[in-house]
Amino acid sequence: GQGGEGGGAEGAATGLWRDPASGGVDIEALARAFGDSSVCATECPAPGEPEPEHGRRSRSLPFSEYARYWRRLNEARRSGALVAEPLLYVQNWHLPSELPPREGAPFYAVPELFRSSGDWLNAFLDAERRREGGRGGGYGGAGASDYRFVYLGPAGTSTPLHVDVLHSYSWSVNVAGRKRWRLVPPEWTECLLGPGGELAPSLEPGLSGFPRVREALAHVVEVIQGTGEALFVPSGWHHTVENLEDTLSVNHNWINAYNCGRAWKVLRADFREACRQIEDCRSLCPPGEFLALALRNLRLNSGLQLPMFGRMLAQAGAAARDAAPGDENGRSQAVLDLRVSRGLLREVLAELAAGSPEGARQSPEVRELEARLRELELARP
């Protein structure tokens, strides 16, 4: 449901992006500031049209080129001309991590409601970036710089039915514009799946191959999100999003002690599937090579792999161990963080050993995680 007013989540972004005269997206200010930035633009079907049979197409382009598209589209709409270009939606733009350090207010501040219980995922990825001494890019091969994004699209652009990465939490704040969210509670997820376990492309009734989508429709939660409003998406809620106006938003995924167990179940299932898919290779390559190949495939599919997830847990556990909370709530949070991170780190190590016993024994990453777990076993927050 709605998380209330966005407030600090908009932060300095409001002044950078919102046209003070119209209250809409200030595309000229964005083009001046970020014209050289590379963005990924996805072609969206027009509202009411079916999803493309083979999925949506995306392409990378400089933001300056997208801004020219935006101007052409809006000029055509103002003049009543036929719009011949596809609807293009900039998604997963890692703009917060691309920006250099700045004076004054931060780019945006996470609303207190979403900050108080910690953000293990982005804290870990930030630490990995500092450790590697660079910006953006790899994070130990994660293939993503963080899980803090900007989304920008004209009216009619949309995101098809999906669930957030690793069943993380997410929040979204509209800096300008309005969105329609349609969210499905997790207990109705099975109604969204086809006979082979594939996910329906939309929440439209009568989809071929998805006879049970109609059952889920009675339980859909629909929210219209306005400018300045924040919306929280709980773990495991599939959803679609449509921009009702030209819209620019800040979106943020995170994991902490309360949903990390769910994220681990997703990643563990993906790891087992990665091992299963290359099982024929197990006898043909050294154990270390088999494990490395399975982890590489897991990273490509899930954005993270097991040793990285283990390092995230170890970092969260160390932070809880070293915390100096000032009140009872803080102390209780530190105790919970340490207990959850320790327990899941044990499971990560057990899963690595089960996937490739000899490969795990030979792995320096696994030995490092074992050492960090021993430290946490002795710890008291």
Secondary structure, 3 states (H helix, E strand, C coil): CEEEECHHHCCHHHHHHECCCCCCECHHHHHHHHCCCEEEEEEECCCCCCCCCCCCCEEEEEHHHHHHHHHHHHHHHHHCCCCCCCEEEEEEECHHHHCCCCCCCCCCCCCHHHHCCCCHHHHHHHHHHHHHCCCCCCCCCCCCCCCEEEEEECCCCEEEEECCHHHCEEEEEEEECCEEEEEECHHHHHHHECCCCCECCCCCCCCCCCCCHHHHHCCCEEEEECCCEEEEECCCCEEEEEECCCEEEEEEEECCCCCHHHHHHHHHHHHHHHHHHCHHHHHHCCHHHHHHHHHHHHHHHHCCCHHHHHHHHHHHHHHHHCCCCCCHHHHHHHHHHHHHHHHHHHHHHHHHHHHCHHHHHHCHHHHHHHHHHHHHHCCCC
